[in-house]
């Protein structure tokens, strides 16, 4: 399991907020999942489409899928007994409990 922490504080200037190290892509500070491929499993208390849109549009995920593969970077799960959870664990994919994801959505105002 990984801990994502609080959303970054923005200065309102993406050039300042972005990672400006040499060779790094300029990404707004709120795009903490930039480039990640995310899979959701289980019945979430929000619509699946809302969770997927939030992951892509707000957090910067490159894609969402219904299948766990080697290309998956993160599984948001509800049940540790699910087949997707077991496969993600076997593949060493980062895991996030659905409750943590909902807290993250809420911290960005995504569940309002």
C-alpha angles and dihedrals in degrees: 000000000000131000117226099190127202124330112266120260110248125217088200090248111101091195090060095038094049125090101264100184116135112282094007122130116248105247125170111252093247093060094090093153095048110161095000122136109223132195124193122205131183132029107303122203087239127056113278090233090055091051092047093047091049091050092052104034101036105024096033101238109170093219146347124219141181093226130070110226137157087270092060114106101183138021119201103201142181101188125043089202095062121114091237091054092050093048092047090050091051091050093048093242118164113260131209126183114236089239090059090049091052090050089051090050090049093049088057092043092250098133097054 
